[in-house]
Amino acid sequence: MQIDFVKRWLSRILVALTVTAVYLYGYPSATISYFVVDLFHVAIGIVLTILLLFYVIRLLRHESPLARLGWISLAVGALLGIVLIKIGTPLRLKPWLYTHIALCVLGTLFLAASWLFSKGWLGDGIIRRGLGFAALTLLMAGIAAGTWWTRSRLEERESHLQSADAPGYDGQRR
């Protein structure tokens, strides 16, 4: 009973972390709303890490191999997130941030696939499950690509605006 309660809360926290992560990566800005979302992401990330530290062993006993891989990937990503909270993310540690993102995305993908398999929503045969997993992977890749595109457009616009303030700018794009 207790493990079901913890699993339910871990799933809810994971959904909130996923939504805030998409916002934080896709729309970086120096605004109050960004700061609040960032603080919320950090706080619930700490809660998720603490719950995982106490319950990951018990959780792994009751899960499918795919879910186990997801929880382990998520736990390693969460621990790396805690390290990043402690030391910060200067430019030289950008690869650590991207490793944290990759581990958490993979963990989320595996957990989502495992949950969808258990509900029977991705089919019952091996081919249907494989196609369902591929579709889920493409969906997550599409979200990641869209977020990256949005971020790069914002950075391009910001750089264009900064160059417009430069002396000698004639208004022409180069």
C-alpha positions as CSV (number, residue, x, y, z in Angstrom):
1,M,0.0,0.0,0.0
2,Q,2.7,2.5,0.9
3,I,4.7,1.8,-2.3
4,D,1.6,2.5,-4.3
5,F,1.1,5.8,-2.5
6,V,4.8,6.8,-3.2
7,K,4.6,5.6,-6.8
8,R,1.5,7.8,-7.3
9,W,3.3,10.8,-5.9
10,L,6.5,10.1,-7.8
11,S,4.4,10.0,-11.0
12,R,2.7,13.3,-10.3
13,I,6.0,15.0,-9.4
14,L,7.5,13.6,-12.6
15,V,4.7,15.1,-14.7
16,A,5.3,18.5,-13.0
17,L,9.0,18.3,-13.5
18,T,8.5,17.4,-17.2
19,V,6.2,20.4,-17.8
20,T,8.5,22.8,-16.0
21,A,11.6,21.4,-17.8
22,V,10.1,22.0,-21.2
23,Y,9.3,25.6,-20.2
24,L,12.7,26.2,-18.6
25,Y,14.6,24.9,-21.6
26,G,12.3,26.4,-24.3
27,Y,11.7,29.9,-22.9
28,P,14.8,31.0,-21.1
29,S,14.4,34.6,-19.8
30,A,15.2,36.8,-17.0
31,T,11.7,37.3,-15.7
32,I,9.9,36.7,-12.4
33,S,7.8,33.9,-13.9
34,Y,10.8,32.1,-15.1
35,F,12.4,32.4,-11.7
36,V,9.3,31.0,-10.0
37,V,9.1,28.1,-12.4
38,D,12.8,27.4,-11.9
39,L,12.5,27.5,-8.1
40,F,9.5,25.2,-8.4
41,H,11.4,22.8,-10.6
42,V,14.3,22.7,-8.1
43,A,12.1,22.2,-5.1
44,I,10.0,19.4,-6.6
45,G,13.2,17.9,-8.0
46,I,14.6,17.7,-4.5
47,V,11.4,16.1,-3.3
48,L,11.6,13.5,-6.1
49,T,15.3,12.8,-5.3
50,I,14.5,12.3,-1.6
51,L,11.6,10.0,-2.4
52,L,13.8,8.0,-4.8
53,L,16.6,7.7,-2.3
54,F,14.2,6.1,0.2
55,Y,12.0,4.0,-2.1
56,V,14.0,3.1,-5.2
57,I,15.0,-0.3,-4.0
58,R,11.4,-1.2,-3.0
59,L,10.1,0.3,-6.2
60,L,12.5,-1.7,-8.4
61,R,11.3,-5.0,-6.9
62,H,7.7,-4.5,-8.2
63,E,8.5,-3.1,-11.7
64,S,9.0,-4.3,-15.2
65,P,12.5,-4.3,-16.6
66,L,11.7,-1.2,-18.7
67,A,10.3,0.7,-15.7
68,R,13.4,-0.4,-13.6
69,L,15.6,1.1,-16.3
70,G,13.5,4.3,-16.2
71,W,13.6,4.6,-12.4
72,I,17.4,4.1,-12.4
73,S,18.0,6.6,-15.2
74,L,15.8,9.1,-13.4
75,A,17.6,8.5,-10.1
76,V,21.0,9.1,-11.7
77,G,19.6,12.2,-13.4
78,A,18.1,13.4,-10.2
79,L,21.4,13.0,-8.3
80,L,23.2,14.9,-11.0
81,G,20.5,17.6,-10.7
82,I,21.3,17.8,-7.0
83,V,25.0,18.2,-7.8
84,L,24.1,21.0,-10.3
85,I,22.0,22.8,-7.7
86,K,25.0,22.7,-5.3
87,I,27.7,23.8,-7.7
88,G,25.7,25.8,-10.2
89,T,25.8,25.5,-14.0
90,P,28.6,27.7,-15.4
91,L,29.3,27.5,-19.1
92,R,32.1,25.0,-18.5
93,L,29.6,22.6,-16.9
94,K,27.0,22.8,-19.7
95,P,27.7,19.1,-20.6
96,W,26.6,18.1,-17.1
97,L,23.4,20.0,-17.5
98,Y,22.8,18.2,-20.9
99,T,23.6,14.9,-19.3
100,H,21.1,15.6,-16.5
101,I,18.5,16.4,-19.2
102,A,19.3,13.3,-21.3
103,L,19.1,11.0,-18.3
104,C,15.8,12.4,-17.1
105,V,14.3,12.4,-20.6
106,L,15.3,8.7,-21.1
107,G,13.9,7.8,-17.7
108,T,10.7,9.6,-18.4
109,L,10.4,7.9,-21.8
110,F,11.0,4.4,-20.3
111,L,8.5,5.0,-17.5
112,A,5.9,6.4,-19.8
113,A,6.3,3.5,-22.1
114,S,6.1,1.0,-19.2
115,W,2.9,2.7,-17.9
116,L,1.3,2.7,-21.4
117,F,2.3,-1.0,-21.9
118,S,0.7,-1.9,-18.6
119,K,-2.5,-0.2,-19.6
120,G,-2.5,-2.0,-23.0
121,W,-2.5,1.3,-24.9
122,L,0.5,0.5,-27.0
123,G,-0.8,-2.9,-28.2
124,D,-0.3,-6.5,-27.1
125,G,2.1,-8.0,-29.7
126,I,5.8,-7.4,-29.8
127,I,5.5,-5.6,-33.2
128,R,2.7,-3.3,-31.9
129,R,4.6,-2.6,-28.7
130,G,7.7,-1.8,-30.7
131,L,5.8,0.5,-33.0
132,G,4.1,2.1,-30.0
133,F,7.4,2.7,-28.3
134,A,8.8,4.1,-31.6
135,A,5.8,6.5,-31.8
136,L,6.3,7.6,-28.2
137,T,10.0,8.2,-28.8
138,L,9.1,10.2,-31.9
139,L,6.6,12.2,-29.9
140,M,9.2,13.0,-27.2
141,A,11.8,13.8,-29.9
142,G,9.3,16.2,-31.6
143,I,8.7,18.0,-28.3
144,A,12.4,18.3,-27.7
145,A,13.0,19.5,-31.3
146,G,10.2,22.1,-31.0
147,T,11.5,23.3,-27.7
148,W,15.1,23.6,-29.1
149,W,13.7,25.5,-32.1
150,T,11.8,27.9,-29.9
151,R,14.9,28.5,-27.8
152,S,17.2,29.1,-30.8
153,R,14.6,31.5,-32.3
154,L,14.5,33.5,-29.0
155,E,18.3,33.5,-28.8
156,E,18.5,34.7,-32.5
157,R,15.9,37.4,-31.9
158,E,17.7,38.6,-28.7
159,S,21.1,38.7,-30.5
160,H,19.5,40.7,-33.4
161,L,18.0,43.1,-30.9
162,Q,21.4,43.5,-29.2
163,S,23.1,44.2,-32.5
164,A,20.4,46.8,-33.3
165,D,21.5,48.7,-30.2
166,A,25.1,48.7,-31.4
167,P,26.6,51.9,-32.8
168,G,26.7,52.0,-36.6
169,Y,23.8,49.6,-37.0
170,D,22.0,50.4,-40.3
171,G,18.9,48.2,-39.8
172,Q,19.9,45.6,-42.3
173,R,20.1,41.9,-41.4
174,R,23.3,40.2,-42.4
